Amino acid sequence: MPTIRLVEIHPIIVHFPIALLLVGVLLDFLALFLRRAHLVAAASWCLSFGSLGLVAAYLSGNLVEDHVNRALAGNILEMHKTFALITVLTFGLLFVLRILWLSPHILSFLSPAMPLAARARKYIDTSMPILGSNSRLLIGLYLLLSVGGVVLLSITGYLGGSMVYDHGVGTPSGMLPSSLGLF
């Protein structure tokens, strides 16, 4: 049975959050135009699992970074890491916005376990009424930020693909000799 090498874990993980986050943003726009609550719920779950997957992809990328030949990629690896971090932070912010403002009912069943989130939601509602639940301003800013997140996700993916397909990073010929062993 073939085994998985350490450098193969990142590309295995990374495609799930990409798909989930792209579908989640698409569902948000469909929900806006079609006015269907079930699309909002589906988008919320896509964002939740996509954000968790994005963190896993980021951590796995950092884990394998020392096992590839950095000289092959030049500064593309650093650019990829930078865009990946900004992408994780962007979708993390979108996740927090979603939970606190746009769809707190998605996680309402966790309210006993998340008293801090409930208190934060109450504080935000009373101290910043302009950001009241589902205000047009907040929804517009959220959708704009989500489009920015998709752009960042696309750039990060392009840079990652460029490292592999244009420069051979992470392939057997582009790995450090010590990394050719099995996982």
GROMACS elastic network, one bead per residue, 0.5 to 0.9 nm:
[ bonds ]
;  ai    aj funct       b0    kb
    3   182     6  0.68979   500
    3   183     6  0.70982   500
    4     7     6  0.82672   500
    4     8     6  0.63428   500
    4     9     6  0.73453   500
    4   182     6  0.70734   500
    4   183     6  0.60526   500
    5     8     6  0.53922   500
    5     9     6  0.71324   500
    5   179     6  0.84663   500
    5   180     6  0.80157   500
    5   181     6  0.74816   500
    5   182     6  0.52932   500
    6     9     6  0.56754   500
    6    10     6  0.80895   500
    6    60     6  0.89626   500
    6    63     6  0.83845   500
    6    64     6  0.65203   500
    6    67     6  0.81922   500
    6   179     6  0.81583   500
    6   182     6  0.75603   500
    6   183     6  0.52258   500
    7    10     6  0.64508   500
    7    11     6  0.80126   500
    7    60     6  0.87040   500
    7    61     6  0.84414   500
    7    63     6  0.85068   500
    7    64     6  0.53858   500
    7    65     6  0.82585   500
    7    67     6  0.69684   500
    7    68     6  0.76980   500
    7   170     6  0.61486   500
    7   171     6  0.83710   500
    7   175     6  0.86350   500
    7   179     6  0.82693   500
    7   183     6  0.86333   500
    8    11     6  0.58463   500
    8    12     6  0.64764   500
    8    13     6  0.89952   500
    8    64     6  0.85936   500
    8   170     6  0.76729   500
    8   171     6  0.88646   500
    9    12     6  0.51335   500
    9    13     6  0.62583   500
    9    14     6  0.86342   500
    9    57     6  0.87316   500
    9    60     6  0.68507   500
    9    61     6  0.84327   500
    9    64     6  0.82608   500
   10    13     6  0.52738   500
   10    14     6  0.59667   500
   10    56     6  0.86034   500
   10    57     6  0.59640   500
   10    58     6  0.81706   500
   10    59     6  0.85575   500
   10    60     6  0.52176   500
   10    61     6  0.55384   500
   10    62     6  0.89998   500
   10    63     6  0.85836   500
   10    64     6  0.74761   500
   11    14     6  0.52840   500
   11    15     6  0.68499   500
   11    57     6  0.81109   500
   11    60     6  0.89461   500
   11    61     6  0.85828   500
   12    15     6  0.65792   500
   12    16     6  0.81588   500
   12    57     6  0.87444   500
   13    16     6  0.61798   500
   13    17     6  0.77346   500
   13    53     6  0.72343   500
   13    54     6  0.84813   500
   13    56     6  0.72142   500
   13    57     6  0.56204   500
   13    60     6  0.79586   500
   14    17     6  0.60345   500
   14    18     6  0.65964   500
   14    53     6  0.73155   500
   14    54     6  0.69821   500
   14    56     6  0.79975   500
   14    57     6  0.50164   500
   14    58     6  0.81736   500
   14    60     6  0.87975   500
   14    61     6  0.89264   500
   14   157     6  0.89125   500
   15    18     6  0.51450   500
   15    19     6  0.62652   500
   15    20     6  0.86560   500
   15    53     6  0.89427   500
   15    57     6  0.86445   500
   16    19     6  0.53228   500
   16    20     6  0.61299   500
   16    21     6  0.85424   500
   16    49     6  0.89899   500
   16    50     6  0.71008   500
   16    53     6  0.67857   500
   16    54     6  0.83570   500
   17    21     6  0.57978   500
   17    22     6  0.82774   500
   17    46     6  0.85334   500
   17    47     6  0.86443   500
   17    49     6  0.72829   500
   17    51     6  0.67277   500
   17    52     6  0.77533   500
   17    54     6  0.53924   500
   17    55     6  0.89506   500
   17    57     6  0.79535   500
   18    21     6  0.54290   500
   18    22     6  0.61305   500
   18    23     6  0.85491   500
   18    50     6  0.71110   500
   18    53     6  0.85481   500
   18    54     6  0.77256   500
   18   150     6  0.89177   500
   18   153     6  0.72597   500
   18   154     6  0.86487   500
   18   157     6  0.84607   500
   19    22     6  0.53087   500
   19    23     6  0.60810   500
   19    24     6  0.84156   500
   19    46     6  0.88524   500
   19    50     6  0.78241   500
   20    23     6  0.52308   500
   20    24     6  0.59318   500
   20    25     6  0.87089   500
   20    43     6  0.87549   500
   20    45     6  0.87968   500
   20    46     6  0.50879   500
   20    47     6  0.68167   500
   20    48     6  0.89551   500
   20    49     6  0.72523   500
   20    50     6  0.50426   500
   20    51     6  0.86036   500
   20    53     6  0.88184   500
   21    25     6  0.62358   500
   21    26     6  0.85532   500
   21    43     6  0.84731   500
   21    46     6  0.60954   500
   21    47     6  0.56752   500
   21    48     6  0.88105   500
   21    49     6  0.84412   500
   21    50     6  0.52766   500
   21    51     6  0.74726   500
   21    54     6  0.89526   500
   21    91     6  0.84962   500
   21   149     6  0.88851   500
   21   150     6  0.77533   500
   21   153     6  0.88468   500
   22    25     6  0.53637   500
   22    26     6  0.62593   500
   22    27     6  0.86395   500
   22    46     6  0.86339   500
   22    47     6  0.89484   500
   22    50     6  0.89115   500
   22   150     6  0.67096   500
   22   153     6  0.88230   500
   23    26     6  0.50018   500
   23    27     6  0.60278   500
   23    28     6  0.85966   500
   23    43     6  0.73851   500
   23    46     6  0.70569   500
   23    47     6  0.87618   500
   24    27     6  0.50703   500
   24    28     6  0.62578   500
   24    29     6  0.88628   500
   24    39     6  0.89725   500
   24    40     6  0.87375   500
   24    42     6  0.72751   500
   24    44     6  0.70254   500
   24    45     6  0.78418   500
   24    47     6  0.57598   500
   24    50     6  0.83374   500
   25    28     6  0.50359   500
   25    29     6  0.64956   500
   25    30     6  0.86999   500
   25    43     6  0.68169   500
   25    46     6  0.85731   500
   25    47     6  0.80471   500
   25   143     6  0.79060   500
   25   146     6  0.64724   500
   25   147     6  0.74509   500
   25   150     6  0.79113   500
   26    29     6  0.52999   500
   26    30     6  0.62236   500
   26    31     6  0.85786   500
   26    43     6  0.80176   500
   27    31     6  0.59151   500
   27    32     6  0.84766   500
   27    39     6  0.57708   500
   27    40     6  0.68879   500
   27    42     6  0.72719   500
   27    43     6  0.53999   500
   27    46     6  0.89800   500
   28    31     6  0.50569   500
   28    32     6  0.62390   500
   28    33     6  0.88479   500
   28    39     6  0.68843   500
   28    40     6  0.60025   500
   28    42     6  0.87172   500
   28    43     6  0.58890   500
   28    44     6  0.85120   500
   28   143     6  0.77643   500
   29    32     6  0.50030   500
   29    33     6  0.63820   500
   29    34     6  0.84621   500
   29   143     6  0.78096   500
   30    33     6  0.52495   500
   30    34     6  0.57012   500
   30    35     6  0.76536   500
   30    36     6  0.80686   500
   30    39     6  0.72586   500
   30    40     6  0.87424   500
   31    34     6  0.51823   500
   31    36     6  0.51731   500
   31    37     6  0.68549   500
   31    38     6  0.80440   500
   31    39     6  0.52889   500
   31    40     6  0.58909   500
   31    43     6  0.86897   500
   32    35     6  0.53631   500
   32    36     6  0.76646   500
   32    39     6  0.89592   500
   32    40     6  0.85132   500
   33    36     6  0.83769   500
   34    39     6  0.88872   500
   35    39     6  0.82977   500
   35    40     6  0.88652   500
   36    39     6  0.55776   500
   36    40     6  0.70222   500
   37    40     6  0.51474   500
   37    41     6  0.64641   500
   37    42     6  0.87625   500
   38    41     6  0.50286   500
   38    42     6  0.61646   500
   38    43     6  0.85345   500
   39    42     6  0.50159   500
   39    43     6  0.60144   500
   39    44     6  0.84803   500
   40    43     6  0.50415   500
   40    44     6  0.61203   500
   40    45     6  0.87580   500
   40   103     6  0.81294   500
   41    44     6  0.50308   500
   41    45     6  0.64197   500
   41    46     6  0.87040   500
   41   103     6  0.79505   500
   41   106     6  0.69646   500
   42    45     6  0.52161   500
   42    46     6  0.62071   500
   42    47     6  0.86173   500
   43    47     6  0.60795   500
   43    48     6  0.85183   500
   44    47     6  0.51152   500
   44    48     6  0.61011   500
   44    49     6  0.87124   500
   44    95     6  0.82391   500
   44    98     6  0.73280   500
   44    99     6  0.85000   500
   44   103     6  0.76526   500
   44   106     6  0.75047   500
   45    49     6  0.61347   500
   45    50     6  0.80879   500
   45   106     6  0.83913   500
   46    49     6  0.54587   500
   46    50     6  0.55917   500
   46    51     6  0.81989   500
   47    51     6  0.57476   500
   47    52     6  0.84398   500
   47    91     6  0.78017   500
   47    94     6  0.81478   500
   47    95     6  0.65695   500
   47    98     6  0.87805   500
   48    51     6  0.53661   500
   48    52     6  0.64177   500
   48    53     6  0.86911   500
   48    95     6  0.65904   500
   49    52     6  0.51155   500
   49    53     6  0.60651   500
   49    54     6  0.84783   500
   50    54     6  0.59853   500
   50    55     6  0.86966   500
   50    91     6  0.86263   500
   51    55     6  0.63867   500
   51    56     6  0.87096   500
   51    88     6  0.72735   500
   51    91     6  0.61580   500
   51    92     6  0.64109   500
   51    95     6  0.72778   500
   52    55     6  0.52561   500
   52    56     6  0.64126   500
   52    57     6  0.87160   500
   52    92     6  0.88152   500
   53    57     6  0.60438   500
   53    58     6  0.85075   500
   54    58     6  0.60747   500
   54    59     6  0.85483   500
   54    84     6  0.87515   500
   54    87     6  0.84547   500
   54    88     6  0.62755   500
   54    91     6  0.84582   500
   55    58     6  0.50535   500
   55    59     6  0.61271   500
   55    60     6  0.85086   500
   55    88     6  0.64979   500
   55    92     6  0.89800   500
   56    59     6  0.51561   500
   56    60     6  0.60254   500
   56    61     6  0.84903   500
   57    60     6  0.51080   500
   57    61     6  0.60740   500
   57    62     6  0.86616   500
   58    61     6  0.51214   500
   58    62     6  0.63661   500
   58    63     6  0.86703   500
   58    81     6  0.81818   500
   58    84     6  0.67238   500
   58    85     6  0.73448   500
   58    88     6  0.76531   500
   59    62     6  0.51144   500
   59    63     6  0.61658   500
   59    64     6  0.88674   500
   60    64     6  0.63353   500
   60    65     6  0.85314   500
   61    64     6  0.53944   500
   61    65     6  0.60222   500
   61    81     6  0.82157   500
   62    65     6  0.51628   500
   62    66     6  0.78797   500
   62    81     6  0.82139   500
   63    66     6  0.71242   500
   63    67     6  0.82766   500
   64    67     6  0.52797   500
   64    68     6  0.70065   500
   64   170     6  0.87095   500
   65    68     6  0.59323   500
   65    69     6  0.86154   500
   65    70     6  0.81314   500
   65    77     6  0.86459   500
   66    69     6  0.79128   500
   66    70     6  0.81406   500
   66   176     6  0.86394   500
   66   179     6  0.89863   500
   67    70     6  0.87794   500
   67   170     6  0.80521   500
   67   175     6  0.63795   500
   67   176     6  0.60028   500
   67   177     6  0.88053   500
   67   178     6  0.77456   500
   67   179     6  0.55481   500
   67   180     6  0.88280   500
   68    71     6  0.88690   500
   68    72     6  0.87656   500
   68   169     6  0.62066   500
   68   170     6  0.56314   500
   68   171     6  0.83838   500
   68   174     6  0.64143   500
   68   176     6  0.55384   500
   68   179     6  0.75926   500
   69    72     6  0.58784   500
   69    73     6  0.76753   500
   69   168     6  0.89425   500
   69   169     6  0.64085   500
   69   170     6  0.77018   500
   69   174     6  0.56220   500
   69   175     6  0.52070   500
   69   176     6  0.54837   500
   70    73     6  0.55976   500
   70    74     6  0.65868   500
   70    75     6  0.85010   500
   70    77     6  0.72651   500
   70   169     6  0.75491   500
   70   174     6  0.86845   500
   70   175     6  0.88425   500
   71    74     6  0.54719   500
   71    75     6  0.86541   500
   72   163     6  0.80558   500
   72   167     6  0.57818   500
   72   168     6  0.70953   500
   72   169     6  0.64053   500
   72   174     6  0.70900   500
   73    76     6  0.54567   500
   73    77     6  0.59879   500
   73    78     6  0.89649   500
   73   162     6  0.86533   500
   73   163     6  0.58082   500
   73   164     6  0.87143   500
   73   166     6  0.87459   500
   73   167     6  0.58792   500
   73   168     6  0.80442   500
   73   169     6  0.66060   500
   74    77     6  0.68594   500
   74    78     6  0.82838   500
   75    78     6  0.53447   500
   75    79     6  0.63267   500
   75    80     6  0.86249   500
   76    79     6  0.50055   500
   76    80     6  0.59481   500
   76    81     6  0.85299   500
   76   159     6  0.65631   500
   76   160     6  0.81761   500
   76   162     6  0.81606   500
   76   163     6  0.68620   500
   77    80     6  0.50030   500
   77    81     6  0.61717   500
   77    82     6  0.86201   500
   77   159     6  0.77602   500
   77   160     6  0.77248   500
   77   163     6  0.72037   500
   78    81     6  0.50654   500
   78    82     6  0.61415   500
   78    83     6  0.86181   500
   79    82     6  0.50762   500
   79    83     6  0.61122   500
   79    84     6  0.83649   500
   79   156     6  0.82212   500
   79   159     6  0.75479   500
   80    83     6  0.52775   500
   80    84     6  0.59272   500
   80    85     6  0.86015   500
   80   155     6  0.81651   500
   80   156     6  0.55195   500
   80   157     6  0.80512   500
   80   158     6  0.86391   500
   80   159     6  0.55605   500
   80   160     6  0.62708   500
   80   163     6  0.88946   500
   81    85     6  0.61811   500
   81    86     6  0.86832   500
   81   156     6  0.79792   500
   82    85     6  0.52606   500
   82    86     6  0.63323   500
   82    87     6  0.85780   500
   82   156     6  0.85489   500
   83    86     6  0.50902   500
   83    87     6  0.59829   500
   83    88     6  0.85714   500
   83   152     6  0.65275   500
   83   153     6  0.78678   500
   83   155     6  0.72621   500
   83   156     6  0.54898   500
   83   159     6  0.88760   500
   84    88     6  0.61475   500
   84    89     6  0.86203   500
   84   152     6  0.77959   500
   84   153     6  0.74181   500
   84   155     6  0.88322   500
   84   156     6  0.57160   500
   84   157     6  0.85922   500
   85    88     6  0.50934   500
   85    89     6  0.62005   500
   85    90     6  0.85445   500
   86    89     6  0.50995   500
   86    90     6  0.60310   500
   86    91     6  0.86640   500
   86   149     6  0.87286   500
   86   152     6  0.75185   500
   87    90     6  0.50290   500
   87    91     6  0.61944   500
   87    92     6  0.83042   500
   87   148     6  0.89750   500
   87   149     6  0.60952   500
   87   150     6  0.84012   500
   87   151     6  0.89392   500
   87   152     6  0.56194   500
   87   153     6  0.59980   500
   87   156     6  0.78308   500
   88    91     6  0.53984   500
   88    92     6  0.58897   500
   88    93     6  0.85505   500
   88   149     6  0.87398   500
   88   153     6  0.88185   500
   89    93     6  0.60934   500
   89    94     6  0.85814   500
   90    93     6  0.51694   500
   90    94     6  0.62880   500
   90    95     6  0.86544   500
   90   145     6  0.75987   500
   90   146     6  0.80283   500
   90   148     6  0.82219   500
   90   149     6  0.59677   500
   90   152     6  0.86135   500
   91    95     6  0.60332   500
   91    96     6  0.86008   500
   91   145     6  0.86849   500
   91   146     6  0.75145   500
   91   149     6  0.63963   500
   92    95     6  0.50045   500
   92    96     6  0.63166   500
   92    97     6  0.86404   500
   93    96     6  0.51028   500
   93    97     6  0.61128   500
   93    98     6  0.84481   500
   94    97     6  0.50494   500
   94    98     6  0.59811   500
   94    99     6  0.85726   500
   94   142     6  0.69679   500
   94   145     6  0.74696   500
   94   146     6  0.70502   500
   94   149     6  0.87718   500
   95    98     6  0.50507   500
   95    99     6  0.61698   500
   95   100     6  0.85961   500
   96    99     6  0.51806   500
   96   100     6  0.60248   500
   96   101     6  0.82186   500
   97   100     6  0.53127   500
   97   101     6  0.55891   500
   97   102     6  0.66796   500
   97   103     6  0.87055   500
   97   142     6  0.77097   500
   98   101     6  0.55547   500
   98   103     6  0.56349   500
   98   104     6  0.71762   500
   98   142     6  0.84062   500
   99   102     6  0.64301   500
   99   103     6  0.56457   500
   99   105     6  0.82256   500
   99   106     6  0.75704   500
   99   107     6  0.72998   500
   99   117     6  0.83619   500
   99   121     6  0.88900   500
  100   103     6  0.70416   500
  100   104     6  0.56751   500
  100   117     6  0.70187   500
  100   118     6  0.80890   500
  100   120     6  0.74927   500
  100   121     6  0.54699   500
  100   124     6  0.85055   500
  100   133     6  0.89292   500
  101   104     6  0.63114   500
  101   121     6  0.71249   500
  101   124     6  0.86032   500
  101   125     6  0.86400   500
  101   131     6  0.78946   500
  101   132     6  0.75058   500
  101   133     6  0.55650   500
  101   134     6  0.69366   500
  101   138     6  0.84524   500
  102   105     6  0.87949   500
  102   133     6  0.62998   500
  102   134     6  0.57074   500
  102   135     6  0.88587   500
  102   138     6  0.83372   500
  102   139     6  0.76403   500
  102   142     6  0.89833   500
  103   106     6  0.58143   500
  103   107     6  0.80588   500
  103   133     6  0.84807   500
  103   134     6  0.84567   500
  104   107     6  0.58043   500
  104   108     6  0.61257   500
  104   118     6  0.88693   500
  104   121     6  0.84711   500
  105   109     6  0.78232   500
  106   109     6  0.76854   500
  107   110     6  0.54611   500
  107   111     6  0.70828   500
  108   111     6  0.52112   500
  108   112     6  0.86260   500
  108   118     6  0.89204   500
  109   112     6  0.76454   500
  109   113     6  0.86947   500
  110   113     6  0.52821   500
  110   114     6  0.60381   500
  110   115     6  0.87839   500
  111   115     6  0.59788   500
  111   116     6  0.88372   500
  111   117     6  0.76986   500
  111   118     6  0.65655   500
  112   115     6  0.59807   500
  112   118     6  0.88406   500
  113   116     6  0.87297   500
  114   117     6  0.54581   500
  114   118     6  0.65994   500
  114   119     6  0.89074   500
  115   118     6  0.50322   500
  115   119     6  0.61456   500
  115   120     6  0.85051   500
  116   119     6  0.51334   500
  116   120     6  0.60422   500
  116   121     6  0.85329   500
  117   120     6  0.50010   500
  117   121     6  0.60731   500
  117   122     6  0.86153   500
  118   121     6  0.51275   500
  118   122     6  0.62792   500
  118   123     6  0.86563   500
  119   122     6  0.50953   500
  119   123     6  0.60897   500
  119   124     6  0.85656   500
  120   123     6  0.50693   500
  120   124     6  0.60924   500
  120   125     6  0.85685   500
  121   124     6  0.52014   500
  121   125     6  0.61871   500
  121   126     6  0.87615   500
  122   125     6  0.51691   500
  122   126     6  0.63295   500
  122   127     6  0.85789   500
  123   126     6  0.53387   500
  123   127     6  0.59059   500
  123   128     6  0.80875   500
  124   127     6  0.52794   500
  124   128     6  0.54646   500
  124   129     6  0.75422   500
  124   131     6  0.76540   500
  124   132     6  0.79329   500
  125   128     6  0.57518   500
  125   129     6  0.56360   500
  125   130     6  0.85526   500
  125   131     6  0.70938   500
  125   132     6  0.56288   500
  125   133     6  0.74834   500
  126   129     6  0.60483   500
  126   132     6  0.84478   500
  127   130     6  0.89782   500
  128   131     6  0.56569   500
  128   132     6  0.70488   500
  129   133     6  0.85868   500
  130   133     6  0.88921   500
  130   135     6  0.72863   500
  130   137     6  0.81264   500
  130   138     6  0.84840   500
  131   134     6  0.76569   500
  131   135     6  0.61194   500
  131   136     6  0.88858   500
  131   137     6  0.74993   500
  131   138     6  0.61416   500
  132   135     6  0.57359   500
  132   138     6  0.82576   500
  133   138     6  0.83815   500
  134   137     6  0.83117   500
  134   138     6  0.66794   500
  134   139     6  0.63632   500
  135   138     6  0.53588   500
  135   139     6  0.62790   500
  135   140     6  0.85708   500
  136   139     6  0.50998   500
  136   140     6  0.59384   500
  136   141     6  0.84790   500
  137   140     6  0.51525   500
  137   141     6  0.61327   500
  137   142     6  0.84591   500
  138   141     6  0.50892   500
  138   142     6  0.59201   500
  138   143     6  0.85333   500
  139   143     6  0.61113   500
  139   144     6  0.85077   500
  140   143     6  0.52164   500
  140   144     6  0.61230   500
  140   145     6  0.85547   500
  141   144     6  0.50402   500
  141   145     6  0.60468   500
  141   146     6  0.84699   500
  142   145     6  0.51368   500
  142   146     6  0.60902   500
  142   147     6  0.87086   500
  143   147     6  0.62341   500
  143   148     6  0.85858   500
  144   147     6  0.52087   500
  144   148     6  0.63280   500
  144   149     6  0.86542   500
  145   149     6  0.61156   500
  145   150     6  0.87029   500
  146   150     6  0.62858   500
  146   151     6  0.86718   500
  147   150     6  0.50403   500
  147   151     6  0.63231   500
  147   152     6  0.86717   500
  148   151     6  0.50464   500
  148   152     6  0.62079   500
  148   153     6  0.85206   500
  149   152     6  0.50272   500
  149   153     6  0.59793   500
  149   154     6  0.84853   500
  150   154     6  0.60413   500
  150   155     6  0.85944   500
  151   154     6  0.50762   500
  151   155     6  0.62339   500
  151   156     6  0.85842   500
  152   155     6  0.51383   500
  152   156     6  0.60716   500
  152   157     6  0.85066   500
  153   156     6  0.51197   500
  153   157     6  0.60877   500
  153   158     6  0.85229   500
  154   157     6  0.50816   500
  154   158     6  0.60164   500
  154   159     6  0.85819   500
  155   158     6  0.50211   500
  155   159     6  0.61643   500
  155   160     6  0.85618   500
  156   159     6  0.52372   500
  156   160     6  0.61952   500
  156   161     6  0.86140   500
  157   160     6  0.50185   500
  157   161     6  0.60318   500
  157   162     6  0.84228   500
  158   161     6  0.51017   500
  158   162     6  0.60124   500
  158   163     6  0.86409   500
  159   163     6  0.62573   500
  159   164     6  0.88182   500
  160   163     6  0.52219   500
  160   164     6  0.65457   500
  160   165     6  0.87208   500
  161   164     6  0.52016   500
  161   165     6  0.58535   500
  161   166     6  0.76928   500
  162   165     6  0.53109   500
  162   166     6  0.50131   500
  162   167     6  0.67268   500
  162   168     6  0.85418   500
  162   169     6  0.88344   500
  163   166     6  0.57653   500
  163   167     6  0.50250   500
  163   168     6  0.62477   500
  163   169     6  0.53668   500
  163   170     6  0.80775   500
  164   167     6  0.56897   500
  164   170     6  0.62060   500
  164   171     6  0.69325   500
  164   174     6  0.87129   500
  165   168     6  0.57077   500
  165   169     6  0.78223   500
  165   171     6  0.89521   500
  166   169     6  0.83666   500
  167   174     6  0.79250   500
  168   171     6  0.55047   500
  168   172     6  0.82080   500
  168   173     6  0.68459   500
  168   174     6  0.51934   500
  168   175     6  0.85133   500
  169   172     6  0.84210   500
  169   173     6  0.79920   500
  169   175     6  0.67553   500
  170   173     6  0.79612   500
  170   174     6  0.56268   500
  170   175     6  0.57360   500
  171   174     6  0.50633   500
  171   175     6  0.62150   500
  172   175     6  0.54828   500
  172   176     6  0.85701   500
  172   180     6  0.71347   500
  173   176     6  0.84267   500
  175   178     6  0.81702   500
  175   179     6  0.63194   500
  175   180     6  0.69268   500
  176   179     6  0.53840   500
  176   180     6  0.70436   500
  177   180     6  0.56224   500
  177   181     6  0.83615   500
  178   181     6  0.68049   500
  179   182     6  0.78933   500
  179   183     6  0.88737   500
